[in-house]
């Protein structure tokens, strides 16, 4: 296999680079740093190595080596399960939980990114192998590297997800009370019986109104997991004025059944409504929440 070093080494490097380009530790701090990041980097290197040796193994008629690709796929599914279980345990310690839909979205993303690292290295090895038949080794490697960088760019574009601002318009909203009922722009959210809590909402509370752009957006925003992810992001980035067993001050989102719009009220540590609007706009649309009824014949006709 030594004679295939010019194929294997660039393929591993590009596959590993693909995984690094998709590995981000942001305000969510997941994967955690440094242990979680080290685990994902190691898995990315393993995935890239498996993809890189597949073509040389076939050329050497070592067909048993290719079976490791299927074993890797099984292992990556196990990684997804472990990520899900870990996040579910962590979620029990959150003041405002992520919710099961958000957790599933994160775990699926980690699994898919390992596949992308493996596929990148596999494609690079194919490009270099084919190029080696028509060009010198150096030129074949250069072709493979250039095409590999293009693949990494395309994969990153592919996995980029929509945000709320792409499917809905977000505006500041007004908080009011009808007796004990908390109301935001005419939509009743929750009964708050404790008067001091109502006074805090009126003095320090901020709210937004999320208006879907079409029926697809309306169905997506109606998903409870999507709303839960918005509430969690608000609690992390703006902070919440609550502690354990104080439900009055949890971020609260409710849907208007007549129009499909979503309203949310929160008493945050940083009560600037403009930042709240921007935060909601930048929240990711969960893959499991995304629905497109307008793509079907019945959905289009029903919306007419």
Secondary structure in CASP SS format (residue, H / E / C, confidence):
PFRMAT SS
TARGET T0000
AUTHOR 0000-0000-0000
METHOD secondary structure of the structure
MODEL  1
X C 1.00
X H 1.00
X H 1.00
X H 1.00
X H 1.00
X H 1.00
X H 1.00
X H 1.00
X H 1.00
X H 1.00
X H 1.00
X H 1.00
X H 1.00
X H 1.00
X H 1.00
X H 1.00
X H 1.00
X H 1.00
X H 1.00
X H 1.00
X H 1.00
X C 1.00
X C 1.00
X C 1.00
X C 1.00
X C 1.00
X C 1.00
X C 1.00
X C 1.00
X C 1.00
X C 1.00
X C 1.00
X C 1.00
X C 1.00
X H 1.00
X H 1.00
X H 1.00
X H 1.00
X H 1.00
X H 1.00
X H 1.00
X H 1.00
X H 1.00
X H 1.00
X H 1.00
X H 1.00
X H 1.00
X H 1.00
X H 1.00
X H 1.00
X H 1.00
X H 1.00
X H 1.00
X H 1.00
X H 1.00
X H 1.00
X H 1.00
X H 1.00
X H 1.00
X C 1.00
X C 1.00
X C 1.00
X H 1.00
X H 1.00
X H 1.00
X H 1.00
X H 1.00
X H 1.00
X H 1.00
X H 1.00
X H 1.00
X H 1.00
X H 1.00
X H 1.00
X H 1.00
X H 1.00
X H 1.00
X H 1.00
X H 1.00
X H 1.00
X H 1.00
X H 1.00
X H 1.00
X H 1.00
X H 1.00
X H 1.00
X H 1.00
X H 1.00
X H 1.00
X H 1.00
X H 1.00
X C 1.00
X C 1.00
X C 1.00
X C 1.00
X C 1.00
X C 1.00
X C 1.00
X C 1.00
X H 1.00
X H 1.00
X H 1.00
X H 1.00
X H 1.00
X H 1.00
X H 1.00
X H 1.00
X H 1.00
X H 1.00
X H 1.00
X H 1.00
X H 1.00
X H 1.00
X H 1.00
X H 1.00
X H 1.00
X H 1.00
X H 1.00
X H 1.00
X H 1.00
X H 1.00
X H 1.00
X H 1.00
X H 1.00
X H 1.00
X H 1.00
X H 1.00
X H 1.00
X H 1.00
X H 1.00
X H 1.00
X H 1.00
X C 1.00
X C 1.00
X C 1.00
X C 1.00
X H 1.00
X H 1.00
X H 1.00
X H 1.00
X H 1.00
X H 1.00
X H 1.00
X H 1.00
X H 1.00
X H 1.00
X H 1.00
X H 1.00
X H 1.00
X H 1.00
X H 1.00
X H 1.00
X H 1.00
X H 1.00
X H 1.00
X H 1.00
X H 1.00
X H 1.00
X H 1.00
X C 1.00
X C 1.00
X C 1.00
X E 1.00
X H 1.00
X H 1.00
X H 1.00
X H 1.00
X E 1.00
X E 1.00
X E 1.00
X E 1.00
X E 1.00
X E 1.00
X C 1.00
X E 1.00
X E 1.00
X E 1.00
X E 1.00
X C 1.00
X C 1.00
X E 1.00
X E 1.00
X E 1.00
X E 1.00
X C 1.00
X C 1.00
X E 1.00
X E 1.00
X E 1.00
X E 1.00
X E 1.00
X C 1.00
X C 1.00
X C 1.00
X H 1.00
X H 1.00
X H 1.00
X H 1.00
X H 1.00
X H 1.00
X H 1.00
X H 1.00
X H 1.00
X H 1.00
X C 1.00
X E 1.00
X E 1.00
X E 1.00
X E 1.00
X E 1.00
X E 1.00
X E 1.00
X C 1.00
X C 1.00
X H 1.00
X H 1.00
X H 1.00
X H 1.00
X H 1.00
X H 1.00
X H 1.00
X C 1.00
X C 1.00
X H 1.00
X H 1.00
X H 1.00
X H 1.00
X H 1.00
X H 1.00
X H 1.00
X H 1.00
X H 1.00
X H 1.00
X H 1.00
X H 1.00
X H 1.00
X H 1.00
X C 1.00
X C 1.00
X E 1.00
X C 1.00
X C 1.00
X C 1.00
X C 1.00
X C 1.00
X C 1.00
X H 1.00
X H 1.00
X H 1.00
X C 1.00
X C 1.00
X E 1.00
X E 1.00
X E 1.00
X E 1.00
X C 1.00
X C 1.00
X C 1.00
X C 1.00
X C 1.00
X C 1.00
X E 1.00
X E 1.00
X E 1.00
X E 1.00
X E 1.00
X C 1.00
X E 1.00
X C 1.00
X C 1.00
X C 1.00
X C 1.00
X H 1.00
X H 1.00
X H 1.00
X H 1.00
X H 1.00
X H 1.00
X H 1.00
X H 1.00
X H 1.00
X C 1.00
X C 1.00
X E 1.00
X C 1.00
X C 1.00
X C 1.00
X C 1.00
X C 1.00
X C 1.00
X C 1.00
X C 1.00
X H 1.00
X H 1.00
X H 1.00
X C 1.00
X H 1.00
X H 1.00
X H 1.00
X H 1.00
X H 1.00
X H 1.00
X H 1.00
X C 1.00
END
